[in-house]
């Protein structure tokens, strides 16, 4: 198995329930697809990921 630099993770702690994060990311899927860039390999760059943090 291999990964690339196009890999971002959210680590859940005591204040973030993993099930909530799963549902939140699924709900955000259309927005995340909209900001993805690239013709061959779609990527969401870190500034765009950080912009979705609250």
Residue pairs with C-beta under 8 A, 6 or more apart in sequence:
6 41
6 43
8 44
8 46
8 49
10 16
10 21
12 18
12 21
25 32
28 52
31 52
32 44
32 52
33 42
35 44
35 48
36 42
36 43
36 44
37 43
37 44
37 45
